[in-house]
Amino acid sequence: MGKSIIKVFLIAAMLVLGVAHSLPAWAQSAEMYAAFKQYRVLQKQGKYAEAVAFAQTFQELAKKEFGEAHTYYAASLNRRHCSHNWPIS
């Protein structure tokens, strides 16, 4: 009986920690997510010139909301860099 209580406690603790770890991803603004989503749609359609503006918006919002040390901001820099190397559509 004692071992099953410990197992239940450990499973509950892992679930709580897993949810708490993913909270920052839920905290992103709808505007930032929409800019990223539109960027991806345009990029996949080959509309690179149009996608650049959305990549820039994503970068600005990621920096504002999460700071320069966050992975979202690093990803936005990568997307902006790649956008300058795309063929002109």
Secondary structure, DSSP 8 states (H G I E B T S, - for coil): -HHHHHHHHHHHHHHHHHHHHHHHHHTS-HHHHHHHHHHHHHHHTT-HHHHHHHHHHHHHHHHHHH-TTSHHHHHHHHHHHHHTTS---
